[in-house]
Amino acid sequence: MVEIHFLNVGHGDCALIRHASNRITMIDINNGTELDQDSAKELNEYYPRSIVYPWEIGLTETALLRKRGYDIELTNPIEYLKENYPGKGLFRYIQSHPELDHMRGLVGLRKEKISIANFWDTDHDRKPKLVTQSDEDEWKEYQRLRDGKHEITVLQLYQNASGVYYSEDPAGIHPGDGWEILSPTLAIAEAAKESENWNNLSYVLRFTHKNISIIFAGDAEQDVWDALVKKYGKKLDCTVLKASHHGRDTGFHEEALKLMNPEYTIVSVGKKPDTDASNQYKKYSKCVWSTRWKGNIKITIDDSGKANIYSQYNR
């Protein structure tokens, strides 16, 4: 049995995969405990009130939201990992790209003594502006993990890379844990670094087990999708798409979506602008599920290849 979890972590991303090999993969982490204020404000628009009650005066957007009935709590990915896979470390942690909303929680992994055997990263020299001490600590932990000086194997992989455990079994037989690297290429990575468009450094990955395939798109934007359409064409097809860039239109690419033709599109929703692309995804995907309304989303694939999808909340 394979289990794939898309966690409701607010303005950020985190996915957890338990492979048939029993190895655990985590893609990104965000350990937020409360909705960011912009997300809370947007959600409050779903609960309009013609009057403001006295006891609501002075409440934050988040507190007001709870008063008005939005009770979907964010998930702590570290606690979720410990609860669902007690005693297990991470065989691989994949940092999709160097943005803080995809890595807030690395410090927590170390403090909770969650081991990481393999750390996937991209080559870059980004130096972000760090506003808070917490973000500075997370960035330092990220640098510690990627420097290759610790008992962690650091991998910087590109399109079509193959190797033991991720795409091959130890005997060199396909498919290992079922990972295929669609992006970046060296050229895409260099262009992303040159333009400082760190979203285009994103790993775009396809995970396949039996006849089920899932594309994890990171925060990839148009240039990446243009290249993938040209390279793969109809071979981009998948069963499930983890939408790029939290479902924003900057990560939406109509031609690529047509080719992928996913039955389900999963949107990890944090701070979303008015130009959300969820309705566009619905044109080519039977179901578009958002962690904002569904909470944690889980897919299981049994040994016969039968898949089931579940959500924490039925909304």
BAFI-3210 file (N, C-alpha, C; in Angstrom, 3 decimals, decimal comma, padded with zeros to 6 digits):
// residues 315
n [1|2|3|4|5|6|7|8|9|10|11|12|13|14|15|16|17|18|19|20|21|22|23|24|25|26|27|28|29|30|31|32|33|34|35|36|37|38|39|40|41|42|43|44|45|46|47|48|49|50|51|52|53|54|55|56|57|58|59|60|61|62|63|64|65|66|67|68|69|70|71|72|73|74|75|76|77|78|79|80|81|82|83|84|85|86|87|88|89|90|91|92|93|94|95|96|97|98|99|100|101|102|103|104|105|106|107|108|109|110|111|112|113|114|115|116|117|118|119|120|121|122|123|124|125|126|127|128|129|130|131|132|133|134|135|136|137|138|139|140|141|142|143|144|145|146|147|148|149|150|151|152|153|154|155|156|157|158|159|160|161|162|163|164|165|166|167|168|169|170|171|172|173|174|175|176|177|178|179|180|181|182|183|184|185|186|187|188|189|190|191|192|193|194|195|196|197|198|199|200|201|202|203|204|205|206|207|208|209|210|211|212|213|214|215|216|217|218|219|220|221|222|223|224|225|226|227|228|229|230|231|232|233|234|235|236|237|238|239|240|241|242|243|244|245|246|247|248|249|250|251|252|253|254|255|256|257|258|259|260|261|262|263|264|265|266|267|268|269|270|271|272|273|274|275|276|277|278|279|280|281|282|283|284|285|286|287|288|289|290|291|292|293|294|295|296|297|298|299|300|301|302|303|304|305|306|307|308|309|310|311|312|313|314|315]
n.u [000,840|000,577|000,814|-000,195|000,035|-001,366|-000,798|-002,560|-001,276|-001,516|-000,274|001,816|003,581|003,400|003,991|003,618|004,865|004,410|006,095|005,818|008,021|008,225|009,714|009,986|009,063|009,331|008,066|008,909|008,101|005,991|005,427|003,379|001,227|-001,048|-003,450|-002,219|-002,715|-003,764|-004,925|-006,848|-008,432|-009,432|-010,925|-012,879|-014,552|-016,208|-018,052|-020,155|-021,358|-023,979|-023,965|-021,727|-021,093|-020,996|-019,123|-017,346|-015,813|-012,610|-011,383|-008,888|-008,445|-008,208|-009,247|-011,828|-012,722|-012,865|-014,934|-016,987|-017,392|-015,505|-013,763|-011,579|-008,619|-005,101|-002,445|000,188|003,030|005,111|004,137|002,120|003,541|004,815|002,615|001,358|003,380|005,015|008,216|009,564|012,008|012,895|013,439|013,977|014,142|012,734|013,520|011,690|012,195|014,027|012,298|010,884|008,308|008,155|009,861|009,721|009,993|012,046|013,846|012,317|012,188|014,805|014,946|013,057|014,313|014,006|015,187|017,014|017,846|018,489|018,858|017,297|018,034|018,390|020,828|022,043|022,630|021,135|020,282|018,163|016,060|015,762|013,383|012,386|013,557|012,932|012,652|015,266|016,548|015,447|016,449|019,184|019,265|018,480|020,711|022,623|021,800|022,183|024,887|026,506|028,239|027,533|026,026|024,357|023,108|023,450|021,686|021,630|019,619|018,648|016,509|015,497|017,352|018,521|018,600|019,669|017,143|015,466|014,608|015,289|015,540|017,698|019,068|019,268|016,997|014,085|011,153|012,218|011,480|009,733|010,084|010,266|012,123|011,077|011,665|014,098|015,920|019,423|019,611|017,175|017,520|019,759|018,716|016,728|018,263|019,699|017,694|016,733|014,348|013,113|011,086|011,067|013,144|012,085|011,686|009,949|008,108|007,279|005,465|005,003|003,008|002,112|-000,591|-001,074|-000,355|001,227|001,752|003,920|004,189|005,661|006,489|006,439|006,568|005,463|007,583|008,842|006,739|006,271|008,614|008,331|006,013|006,914|008,951|007,738|005,058|002,162|002,993|002,988|000,820|-001,192|-002,611|-003,238|-002,752|-000,654|-001,178|000,687|002,298|000,453|-002,011|-002,277|-002,634|-000,182|001,129|-000,381|-000,932|-002,389|-002,123|-000,342|-001,874|-004,015|-002,688|-001,779|-004,191|-005,497|-007,354|-007,875|-007,116|-005,044|-005,004|-002,918|-003,621|-002,739|-002,038|-003,938|-004,224|-006,622|-006,582|-006,801|-006,524|-008,268|-010,815|-010,086|-008,572|-010,610|-011,672|-010,317|-009,973|-011,481|-012,091|-011,359|-009,631|-009,236|-006,973|-007,715|-010,430|-010,864|-009,079|-006,554|-005,542|-005,702|-004,317|-004,591|-002,976|-003,440|-001,992|-002,954|-003,247|-005,442|-006,850|-007,731|-009,221|-009,269|-010,635|-010,049|-012,092|-015,465|-016,132]
n.v [-001,203|002,162|005,474|008,791|012,032|015,211|017,998|020,305|023,175|025,898|029,024|027,820|024,742|021,180|017,830|014,345|011,130|007,698|005,067|001,977|000,555|001,167|003,329|006,836|009,848|013,361|016,285|019,496|021,746|023,364|024,972|026,436|027,778|029,257|030,751|033,004|036,563|037,726|035,538|034,823|037,122|037,017|034,645|035,431|036,820|034,930|034,582|036,652|039,426|041,576|043,154|043,965|042,223|043,183|041,652|040,969|043,101|044,405|041,940|039,860|039,092|036,331|035,321|036,325|034,931|032,312|032,667|033,025|030,595|029,108|026,332|024,805|023,508|024,221|021,950|020,531|019,463|017,914|016,769|015,324|013,498|012,033|010,965|009,392|007,769|006,505|006,737|006,739|008,022|010,438|009,183|010,543|014,008|016,507|019,560|021,688|024,195|027,262|028,872|030,510|029,835|027,242|025,919|026,461|024,964|023,240|023,626|022,651|019,909|019,120|019,726|017,980|015,677|014,281|012,230|012,732|011,123|011,525|014,468|016,461|019,056|022,246|023,815|026,944|030,418|031,980|034,773|035,632|038,340|038,470|038,830|038,186|036,685|034,018|033,235|033,662|031,693|029,385|029,596|029,375|026,764|025,412|025,987|024,600|021,963|021,615|021,838|019,618|018,633|016,992|013,997|013,386|012,648|014,730|015,697|017,003|017,118|016,604|016,905|013,754|012,349|009,379|006,874|004,729|003,676|006,060|006,004|003,493|000,095|-001,383|-003,330|-002,183|-002,129|-000,844|000,295|001,526|003,814|005,133|007,716|010,329|012,814|015,699|018,369|020,669|021,317|021,673|024,000|025,318|025,733|027,439|029,662|030,416|031,152|033,252|035,138|035,406|034,260|032,351|030,535|029,085|027,391|025,200|021,768|019,715|016,963|013,575|011,092|007,654|004,826|001,559|001,905|004,531|007,953|010,886|014,292|016,560|019,909|021,984|025,408|026,060|028,110|029,777|029,572|027,180|025,333|025,702|024,547|021,917|021,064|021,096|019,171|016,761|016,495|014,598|012,742|013,868|013,138|012,446|011,138|012,585|015,980|018,038|021,234|023,932|026,583|027,109|027,095|029,506|031,840|032,317|029,927|028,431|026,712|026,376|024,679|022,711|021,651|020,568|018,468|016,977|016,292|015,648|013,620|014,466|017,609|019,004|021,667|023,584|025,813|028,971|032,241|033,750|035,440|037,581|036,573|033,805|030,512|028,368|027,896|027,738|025,414|023,618|023,259|021,233|019,208|016,741|016,932|019,510|019,984|021,742|022,408|024,364|024,120|021,389|020,448|018,199|016,024|012,773|010,119|006,751|003,882|000,672|-002,691|-003,740|-001,619|-000,050|003,039|005,317|008,307|010,606|013,091|015,331|016,992|017,246|019,207]
n.w [000,000|-000,900|000,301|-000,018|001,125|001,187|002,873|004,963|005,349|005,373|004,215|002,297|001,573|001,855|001,360|001,902|001,465|001,713|000,631|-001,301|-000,598|002,016|002,626|003,426|001,952|002,054|000,662|000,699|003,445|005,763|008,680|009,848|012,349|012,429|010,202|007,752|007,860|005,520|004,181|006,070|006,043|003,439|003,573|005,380|003,753|002,745|004,670|005,024|006,928|007,808|009,970|012,648|015,516|018,995|020,462|018,533|017,873|017,537|017,268|015,729|012,205|011,940|014,375|014,168|011,975|012,975|014,823|013,078|011,919|010,440|010,814|010,167|010,965|010,797|009,891|011,725|010,280|011,321|013,670|012,462|010,883|012,944|014,225|012,255|011,210|013,318|014,828|012,438|010,228|007,666|004,542|002,233|001,817|-000,059|-001,235|-002,896|-004,072|-003,370|-001,436|001,358|002,306|001,689|003,317|006,024|008,918|008,845|010,931|013,009|012,340|012,907|015,677|016,668|016,213|013,808|011,446|008,378|005,504|002,797|000,964|-001,251|-003,466|-005,160|-007,251|-006,392|-005,532|-003,869|-001,824|000,348|001,583|004,947|007,303|009,871|012,974|013,141|010,444|009,639|011,125|009,953|007,347|007,825|008,773|006,488|004,854|006,326|005,969|003,238|002,769|002,613|004,530|006,557|007,931|005,733|002,587|-000,095|-002,900|-006,130|-008,653|-012,088|-015,006|-016,241|-014,735|-013,131|-010,594|-007,867|-005,661|-005,947|-008,653|-009,410|-008,308|-005,752|-007,217|-009,633|-011,119|-012,670|-010,878|-008,569|-005,997|-007,574|-008,734|-011,119|-012,693|-014,034|-014,341|-012,959|-016,041|-016,830|-018,343|-017,790|-015,069|-015,032|-016,367|-014,559|-012,355|-013,452|-013,966|-011,469|-010,847|-008,742|-008,502|-010,865|-010,532|-009,440|-008,574|-010,717|-010,448|-011,212|-009,727|-009,763|-009,254|-009,830|-011,952|-011,472|-011,514|-010,263|-010,518|-009,082|-008,867|-007,764|-007,670|-010,314|-013,242|-016,309|-018,306|-017,648|-017,991|-020,719|-021,758|-020,849|-022,137|-024,776|-024,620|-023,610|-024,480|-025,086|-023,270|-020,816|-019,373|-016,458|-013,382|-011,116|-010,303|-008,499|-008,080|-009,459|-007,674|-005,565|-006,793|-008,109|-010,865|-012,022|-012,075|-013,722|-016,747|-019,679|-021,966|-021,052|-018,976|-020,384|-021,682|-019,485|-018,257|-015,690|-013,397|-010,814|-009,376|-007,020|-004,818|-002,952|-000,665|000,333|001,039|-001,255|-004,329|-006,060|-008,550|-008,694|-010,039|-009,917|-011,114|-013,761|-013,780|-013,438|-015,935|-017,202|-015,436|-013,553|-010,802|-008,529|-005,743|-002,772|-000,150|001,581|002,002|002,159|004,019|005,162|002,545|001,333|-000,533|-001,368|-002,712|-003,647|-003,826|-006,170|-007,760|-007,402|-006,596|-004,003|-002,774|-000,117|002,095|004,827|005,617|004,559|002,387]
ca.u [000,000|001,249|-000,015|000,270|-000,681|-001,196|-001,154|-003,118|-000,287|-001,696|000,484|003,012|003,377|004,015|003,425|004,265|004,613|004,924|006,239|005,653|009,250|008,104|010,501|009,174|009,501|008,624|008,348|008,683|007,500|005,594|004,978|002,575|000,217|-002,256|-003,563|-001,716|-003,809|-004,396|-005,794|-007,987|-009,299|-010,125|-011,924|-013,988|-015,473|-017,171|-018,999|-020,516|-022,279|-024,456|-023,612|-020,644|-021,550|-020,073|-018,031|-016,414|-015,010|-011,234|-010,815|-008,083|-009,151|-008,209|-010,203|-013,155|-013,043|-013,294|-016,243|-017,996|-017,679|-014,455|-013,131|-010,558|-007,343|-003,885|-001,775|001,626|003,506|005,994|003,252|001,401|004,491|005,025|001,378|001,021|004,506|005,831|009,580|010,146|012,659|012,678|014,464|014,353|013,443|012,913|013,260|011,312|012,922|014,437|011,371|010,682|007,023|008,327|010,893|009,526|009,775|013,304|014,378|011,507|012,609|016,037|014,649|012,299|015,208|013,536|016,374|016,922|018,950|018,825|018,330|017,268|018,119|018,812|022,045|021,773|023,325|020,157|020,436|016,891|015,922|015,161|012,785|012,214|014,566|012,491|013,017|016,730|016,907|015,071|017,382|020,460|019,109|018,501|022,112|023,332|021,432|022,625|026,328|027,176|029,258|026,922|025,738|023,183|023,468|022,838|021,544|021,122|019,240|018,053|015,607|015,890|018,296|018,041|019,518|019,174|016,110|014,398|014,039|015,713|015,756|019,140|019,643|019,281|015,760|013,022|011,126|012,588|010,333|008,785|010,239|010,795|012,391|010,695|012,339|014,641|017,111|020,509|019,295|016,110|018,104|020,613|017,839|016,066|019,251|020,032|016,571|016,352|012,990|013,400|010,007|011,399|014,099|011,305|011,558|008,660|008,325|006,156|005,519|004,138|002,901|001,163|-001,077|-001,437|000,763|000,954|002,763|004,130|004,672|006,375|005,931|006,883|005,818|005,208|008,750|009,049|005,677|006,532|009,666|007,818|005,091|007,742|009,729|006,980|003,784|001,127|003,586|002,787|-000,425|-001,114|-003,894|-003,431|-001,814|-000,505|-001,093|001,827|002,197|-000,738|-003,196|-002,336|-002,567|001,218|001,564|-001,334|-000,526|-003,533|-001,713|000,208|-002,969|-004,725|-001,902|-001,772|-005,555|-005,621|-008,697|-007,935|-006,103|-004,962|-004,531|-002,463|-004,012|-002,370|-002,432|-004,286|-004,691|-007,913|-006,381|-006,736|-006,816|-009,019|-011,864|-009,454|-008,226|-011,837|-011,975|-009,617|-009,801|-012,802|-012,263|-010,327|-009,764|-008,389|-006,738|-008,410|-011,769|-010,855|-008,086|-005,585|-006,054|-004,901|-004,549|-003,993|-002,900|-003,168|-001,063|-003,565|-003,290|-006,675|-006,592|-008,828|-008,867|-010,037|-010,328|-010,295|-013,398|-016,298|-016,637]
ca.v [000,000|003,458|006,548|010,139|013,013|016,631|018,538|021,648|023,921|027,327|029,658|027,012|023,423|019,987|016,542|013,216|009,903|006,432|004,231|000,527|000,110|001,663|004,542|008,033|011,065|014,613|017,362|020,796|021,766|024,660|024,611|027,522|027,381|030,027|031,341|034,366|037,519|037,926|034,385|034,928|038,188|036,519|033,673|036,139|037,266|033,851|034,624|038,076|039,857|042,942|043,895|043,421|042,109|043,826|040,771|040,796|044,311|044,270|040,622|039,719|038,410|034,887|035,075|036,611|033,811|031,185|033,011|032,957|029,217|028,373|025,553|023,920|023,820|023,874|020,726|020,545|018,293|017,069|015,965|014,422|012,433|011,209|010,253|008,417|006,866|006,670|006,203|006,761|009,217|010,713|008,637|011,686|015,279|017,224|021,000|021,927|025,392|027,990|029,883|030,246|029,192|025,821|025,342|026,792|023,685|022,494|023,695|021,733|018,531|018,856|019,746|016,765|014,568|013,528|012,056|012,870|010,373|012,127|015,828|016,923|020,502|022,793|024,623|028,382|031,214|032,968|035,398|036,348|039,295|037,753|039,863|037,721|035,768|032,666|032,959|033,572|030,367|028,385|029,694|028,814|025,303|024,993|026,007|023,516|020,692|021,516|022,069|018,356|018,356|016,209|012,618|013,446|012,660|015,870|015,415|018,043|016,275|017,316|016,139|012,426|011,670|008,120|006,361|003,720|004,020|006,956|005,522|002,104|-000,722|-001,583|-004,172|-001,425|-002,416|000,147|001,749|002,056|004,434|005,640|009,136|010,791|014,245|016,356|019,667|021,499|020,969|022,617|025,274|025,968|026,172|028,600|030,797|030,821|031,861|034,505|036,066|035,354|033,727|031,115|029,576|028,225|026,363|024,126|020,393|019,191|015,531|012,659|009,865|006,635|003,502|000,795|002,698|005,849|008,889|012,181|015,316|017,594|020,959|023,053|026,719|026,282|029,095|029,537|029,127|025,757|024,567|025,735|023,564|020,570|020,746|020,804|017,945|015,544|016,391|013,775|011,942|014,570|012,702|012,003|010,906|013,668|017,092|018,998|022,458|024,812|027,910|027,208|027,294|030,848|031,813|032,338|028,552|027,753|026,651|025,659|023,599|021,634|021,018|019,735|017,261|016,184|015,773|014,933|013,421|015,353|018,636|019,379|023,036|023,908|027,212|029,879|033,588|033,673|036,692|037,499|035,904|032,364|029,790|027,134|027,684|027,321|024,002|022,815|022,994|020,040|018,275|016,349|017,446|020,397|019,959|022,710|022,146|025,401|023,642|019,941|020,065|017,234|015,155|011,539|009,158|005,429|003,025|-000,674|-003,474|-004,024|-000,366|000,688|004,253|005,985|009,636|010,982|014,410|015,498|017,658|017,011|020,529]
ca.w [000,000|-000,962|000,851|-000,365|001,935|000,913|004,188|005,043|006,136|005,188|003,128|002,133|000,983|002,433|000,959|002,561|000,705|002,234|-000,559|-001,134|000,067|003,392|002,787|003,536|001,272|002,320|-000,287|001,324|004,776|006,307|010,027|010,373|013,332|012,163|008,880|007,623|007,956|004,216|003,933|006,988|005,556|002,253|003,996|006,023|002,719|002,527|005,783|005,135|007,975|007,610|011,180|013,455|016,891|019,952|020,881|017,417|017,718|018,011|017,004|014,524|011,117|012,220|015,459|013,624|011,093|013,816|015,375|012,021|011,550|009,720|011,886|009,604|011,600|010,068|010,336|012,008|009,530|012,129|014,506|011,559|010,571|014,138|014,530|011,219|010,977|014,528|014,817|011,098|009,723|006,249|003,656|001,402|001,916|-001,317|-001,199|-004,292|-004,506|-002,169|-000,933|002,783|002,598|001,400|004,188|007,427|009,592|008,851|012,304|013,806|012,062|013,671|017,116|016,993|015,892|012,642|010,601|006,920|004,892|001,505|000,852|-002,641|-003,484|-006,434|-007,169|-006,493|-004,530|-003,421|-000,505|000,525|002,676|006,073|008,152|011,245|013,483|012,803|009,054|009,587|011,647|008,957|006,220|008,290|008,819|005,085|004,415|007,030|005,352|001,845|002,602|002,350|005,541|007,627|007,539|004,864|001,172|-000,789|-004,328|-007,025|-009,784|-013,212|-015,855|-016,719|-013,844|-012,560|-009,592|-006,933|-004,692|-006,395|-009,912|-009,604|-007,123|-005,535|-008,269|-010,873|-011,862|-012,558|-010,778|-007,264|-005,327|-008,558|-009,026|-012,399|-012,608|-015,279|-014,376|-014,023|-016,814|-016,555|-018,994|-017,019|-013,797|-015,282|-016,688|-013,316|-011,533|-014,135|-013,808|-010,057|-010,718|-007,995|-008,724|-012,001|-010,092|-008,810|-009,044|-011,163|-010,266|-011,404|-008,937|-010,361|-008,627|-010,633|-013,087|-010,957|-011,522|-009,641|-010,794|-008,068|-009,763|-007,084|-008,026|-011,691|-014,005|-017,732|-019,081|-017,354|-018,637|-022,168|-022,047|-020,606|-023,237|-025,949|-024,390|-023,303|-025,182|-024,452|-022,198|-019,544|-018,739|-015,059|-012,724|-010,147|-010,390|-007,402|-008,865|-009,221|-007,046|-004,721|-007,620|-008,692|-012,328|-012,451|-012,281|-014,598|-018,157|-020,237|-022,864|-020,225|-018,239|-021,360|-021,902|-018,249|-018,147|-014,413|-012,850|-009,651|-009,157|-005,610|-004,660|-001,598|-000,650|001,402|000,650|-002,668|-004,927|-006,746|-009,841|-008,476|-011,283|-009,652|-012,117|-015,022|-013,624|-013,541|-017,341|-017,681|-014,327|-013,054|-009,442|-008,011|-004,283|-002,093|001,275|002,352|002,350|002,388|005,017|004,637|001,483|001,330|-001,603|-001,166|-003,899|-003,158|-004,644|-007,468|-008,498|-007,124|-005,816|-003,317|-002,280|001,059|002,627|006,252|005,747|003,380|001,967]
c.u [000,874|000,283|000,619|-000,600|-000,344|-001,699|-001,617|-002,238|-000,370|-000,891|001,833|002,644|004,012|003,267|004,268|003,879|005,227|004,906|005,966|006,861|009,250|009,023|009,574|009,844|008,677|009,049|007,935|008,058|007,121|004,897|004,178|001,508|-001,093|-002,254|-002,895|-002,915|-004,512|-005,342|-007,032|-008,973|-010,104|-011,223|-013,121|-014,998|-016,508|-018,254|-019,452|-021,523|-022,697|-024,157|-022,433|-021,109|-020,529|-018,878|-017,026|-015,490|-013,616|-010,604|-009,928|-008,916|-009,265|-009,233|-011,633|-013,629|-013,537|-014,670|-017,343|-018,164|-016,635|-013,592|-012,069|-009,197|-006,183|-003,226|-000,295|002,222|004,397|005,157|002,495|002,280|004,647|003,789|001,109|002,118|005,476|007,201|010,264|010,826|012,318|013,799|014,929|013,466|013,761|012,544|012,955|012,041|013,130|013,544|010,985|009,355|007,039|009,368|010,755|009,104|011,019|013,937|013,627|011,873|013,856|015,745|013,903|013,068|014,632|014,705|016,041|018,121|019,427|018,111|018,440|017,186|018,486|020,023|021,703|022,600|022,404|020,489|019,186|016,972|015,151|014,680|012,730|013,354|014,221|012,879|014,533|017,193|016,599|016,052|018,744|020,392|019,118|019,935|022,914|023,050|022,053|024,131|027,138|028,216|028,736|026,582|024,434|023,690|022,714|022,853|020,993|020,884|018,521|017,213|016,263|016,945|017,679|019,072|018,837|018,233|015,063|013,799|014,420|015,741|017,264|019,810|019,672|018,047|014,754|011,876|011,625|011,365|009,426|008,904|010,839|010,953|012,116|011,400|012,985|015,645|018,209|020,188|018,210|016,666|018,957|019,785|017,146|017,011|019,587|018,953|016,154|014,867|013,112|012,297|010,352|012,545|013,382|011,545|010,116|008,851|007,072|006,420|004,532|004,183|001,776|000,722|-001,471|-000,211|000,319|002,090|002,751|004,849|005,441|005,694|006,289|005,957|005,914|006,409|009,029|008,009|005,846|007,545|009,153|006,832|005,877|008,461|008,847|005,680|002,771|001,666|003,532|001,577|-000,206|-002,527|-004,260|-002,356|-001,825|-000,197|000,093|001,408|000,865|-002,010|-003,323|-002,177|-001,135|001,762|000,671|-000,865|-001,538|-003,110|-001,145|-000,900|-003,784|-004,014|-001,867|-003,128|-005,792|-007,073|-008,910|-006,812|-006,180|-004,340|-004,180|-002,617|-003,497|-002,895|-002,691|-004,738|-006,041|-007,797|-006,141|-007,212|-007,666|-010,087|-011,286|-009,041|-009,455|-012,220|-011,412|-009,389|-011,167|-013,087|-011,087|-010,559|-008,748|-008,210|-007,396|-009,755|-011,799|-009,945|-007,057|-006,256|-005,121|-005,318|-003,873|-004,024|-002,548|-002,320|-001,629|-003,623|-004,571|-006,370|-007,879|-008,333|-009,821|-009,683|-010,735|-011,670|-014,168|-016,953|-016,229]
c.v [001,252|004,512|007,892|011,128|014,422|017,368|019,985|022,496|025,427|027,846|028,963|025,672|022,354|018,761|015,435|011,954|008,723|005,459|002,765|-000,074|000,423|002,855|005,755|009,182|012,232|015,627|018,671|020,653|023,206|024,386|025,731|027,011|028,123|030,519|032,706|035,312|037,739|036,774|034,450|035,992|037,726|035,529|034,343|036,650|036,186|033,839|036,063|038,317|041,293|043,809|043,217|043,400|042,711|042,955|040,490|041,993|044,082|042,919|040,670|039,021|036,913|034,540|035,299|035,469|032,614|031,439|032,814|031,569|028,471|027,646|024,591|024,344|023,454|022,648|020,996|019,301|017,367|016,177|014,940|013,233|011,485|010,383|009,129|007,385|006,956|006,008|006,252|008,094|009,411|010,092|009,713|012,877|016,045|018,691|021,438|023,132|026,279|029,176|029,510|029,566|027,709|025,173|025,720|025,524|022,829|022,500|022,717|020,280|018,178|018,790|018,499|015,493|013,642|013,428|012,257|012,136|011,033|013,469|016,279|018,439|020,943|023,699|026,102|029,092|032,309|033,485|036,233|037,392|038,618|038,771|039,438|036,800|034,331|032,305|032,858|032,203|029,273|028,401|029,110|027,299|024,726|024,955|024,893|022,180|020,531|021,618|020,795|017,950|017,481|014,814|012,550|013,467|013,791|015,589|016,638|017,370|017,083|016,344|014,848|011,742|010,377|007,615|005,391|004,362|004,985|006,523|004,086|001,388|-000,910|-002,437|-003,458|-001,603|-001,287|-000,464|002,309|002,606|005,197|007,100|009,374|012,302|014,872|017,696|019,895|020,747|021,938|023,995|026,034|026,517|027,417|029,841|031,317|031,608|033,218|035,562|036,237|035,030|032,361|030,093|028,605|027,267|025,116|022,764|020,189|017,686|014,756|011,404|008,874|005,358|002,760|001,676|004,114|006,749|010,253|013,128|016,351|018,747|022,073|024,385|027,077|027,230|028,830|029,003|027,639|024,919|024,566|024,656|022,141|020,136|020,349|019,464|016,697|015,403|015,568|012,896|012,649|014,053|012,197|011,805|012,067|014,723|017,859|020,333|023,320|026,092|028,120|027,493|028,679|030,783|031,897|030,932|027,771|027,834|025,764|024,484|022,419|020,894|020,116|018,409|016,370|015,536|015,016|014,750|014,341|016,382|019,058|020,765|023,272|025,416|027,932|031,243|033,594|035,024|036,494|036,726|034,403|031,617|028,538|026,867|027,274|025,855|023,108|022,506|021,657|018,997|018,001|016,952|018,337|020,526|020,905|022,330|023,199|024,911|022,156|019,533|019,141|016,316|013,953|010,653|007,847|004,667|001,624|-001,447|-003,843|-002,774|000,418|001,863|004,764|007,328|010,030|012,413|014,477|016,097|017,463|018,319|020,821]
c.w [000,000|-000,440|000,517|000,395|001,453|002,151|004,108|005,956|005,890|004,017|002,988|001,536|001,845|001,949|001,570|001,810|001,443|001,059|-000,249|-000,445|001,555|003,668|002,753|002,778|001,784|001,273|000,365|002,720|005,102|007,621|010,669|011,328|013,139|010,727|008,867|007,519|006,620|003,880|004,809|006,505|004,344|002,621|004,667|005,013|002,376|003,600|006,006|006,261|007,684|008,820|011,859|014,908|017,851|020,316|019,752|017,219|018,309|017,773|015,762|013,452|011,384|013,292|014,981|012,740|011,897|014,407|014,344|011,423|010,762|010,744|011,377|010,129|010,678|010,689|010,588|011,340|010,343|013,035|013,658|011,194|011,754|014,465|013,541|010,987|012,157|014,402|013,466|010,833|008,261|005,437|002,684|001,730|000,634|-001,108|-002,619|-004,873|-003,284|-001,805|000,486|003,084|002,238|002,321|005,661|008,172|009,596|010,236|013,192|013,580|012,869|015,171|017,556|016,635|014,825|011,669|009,126|006,330|003,605|001,372|-000,600|-002,654|-004,900|-006,226|-007,360|-005,432|-003,987|-002,024|-000,250|001,643|003,797|007,102|009,611|011,662|013,127|011,373|008,896|010,063|010,629|007,780|006,596|008,345|007,408|004,563|005,068|006,355|003,967|001,675|002,422|003,380|006,682|007,104|006,754|003,425|000,482|-002,283|-005,047|-008,371|-010,848|-014,039|-016,356|-015,860|-013,333|-011,579|-008,658|-005,929|-005,238|-007,733|-010,235|-008,263|-006,932|-006,598|-009,622|-011,723|-011,616|-011,745|-009,444|-006,544|-006,284|-008,927|-010,411|-012,316|-013,975|-015,455|-013,015|-014,891|-016,390|-017,143|-018,237|-015,711|-013,978|-015,590|-015,439|-012,424|-012,125|-013,903|-012,351|-009,899|-010,061|-008,145|-009,848|-011,719|-009,579|-009,445|-009,499|-011,248|-010,624|-010,582|-009,534|-009,531|-009,326|-011,802|-012,673|-010,966|-010,995|-009,998|-009,683|-008,782|-009,069|-007,318|-009,468|-012,446|-015,511|-018,508|-018,881|-018,078|-020,158|-022,554|-021,872|-021,684|-024,478|-025,812|-024,342|-024,080|-024,406|-023,327|-020,843|-018,776|-017,322|-014,522|-011,817|-010,390|-009,087|-008,065|-008,458|-008,510|-006,340|-005,527|-008,219|-010,208|-012,847|-012,684|-013,218|-016,046|-018,872|-021,114|-022,081|-019,495|-019,151|-021,570|-020,665|-018,012|-016,829|-013,991|-011,652|-009,736|-007,694|-005,514|-003,199|-001,422|000,582|001,025|-000,849|-003,191|-005,599|-008,053|-009,666|-009,723|-011,083|-010,699|-013,460|-014,952|-013,818|-014,984|-017,806|-016,592|-013,712|-011,685|-009,078|-006,515|-003,664|-000,627|002,155|002,847|002,689|003,543|004,394|003,613|001,368|000,160|-001,224|-002,484|-003,419|-004,160|-006,015|-008,334|-008,297|-006,213|-005,189|-002,806|-001,160|001,447|004,090|006,512|004,452|002,959|000,541]
res [m|v|e|i|h|f|l|n|v|g|h|g|d|c|a|l|i|r|h|a|s|n|r|i|t|m|i|d|i|n|n|g|t|e|l|d|q|d|s|a|k|e|l|n|e|y|y|p|r|s|i|v|y|p|w|e|i|g|l|t|e|t|a|l|l|r|k|r|g|y|d|i|e|l|t|n|p|i|e|y|l|k|e|n|y|p|g|k|g|l|f|r|y|i|q|s|h|p|e|l|d|h|m|r|g|l|v|g|l|r|k|e|k|i|s|i|a|n|f|w|d|t|d|h|d|r|k|p|k|l|v|t|q|s|d|e|d|e|w|k|e|y|q|r|l|r|d|g|k|h|e|i|t|v|l|q|l|y|q|n|a|s|g|v|y|y|s|e|d|p|a|g|i|h|p|g|d|g|w|e|i|l|s|p|t|l|a|i|a|e|a|a|k|e|s|e|n|w|n|n|l|s|y|v|l|r|f|t|h|k|n|i|s|i|i|f|a|g|d|a|e|q|d|v|w|d|a|l|v|k|k|y|g|k|k|l|d|c|t|v|l|k|a|s|h|h|g|r|d|t|g|f|h|e|e|a|l|k|l|m|n|p|e|y|t|i|v|s|v|g|k|k|p|d|t|d|a|s|n|q|y|k|k|y|s|k|c|v|w|s|t|r|w|k|g|n|i|k|i|t|i|d|d|s|g|k|a|n|i|y|s|q|y|n|r]
***
